[in-house]
Amino acid sequence: MSRSCSGSSTSRCGPTAGGSTTSTPCPAPTPARGLLAHIVLGECIWFERIAGGQKTPSTFQELEEDELLTRLENNRRDYLRLIETRLDEVVEFRRDTGVEYHATVSDALLHPSPTASITGGSSPPTTRAGRSPTPAPTHRAA
């Protein structure tokens, strides 16, 4: 799984095909759509970390309806693929704070959904046993 979550899709609103001056107005962003975009992008970040490197810079981006729907479907497929193939695999990742961790894929997959609704996704992921993932060992020269 090497896809990046930072791709965009064509929106149904905006200028019409052929460069016509007529356009379809885009609906104004709503708090609900903004929250859904934040959750979807948070999931994308975890998928990228599991794949070996985070590319999505932020979970605070405005996404059009079409792009949200596309990303939701992509995330659903990624969840299913990882559940079928990599649950017990341990992955190394670096959080935005710069701290490196390692956790099983199953523990990383549990983070975006349950924690995001409770903490806004700001806390470290919690394992099934209620523990945070183990910080990766740091090696210092003696």
Secondary structure, DSSP 8 states (H G I E B T S, - for coil): ----TT-----SSEE-GGG-S-EE------HHHHHHHHHHHHHHHHHHHHHT------S-----HHHHHHHHHHHHHHHHHHHHHTTT-EEEEE-TTS-EEEEEHHHHHHIIIIIHHHHTT-S----TTS---EE-------
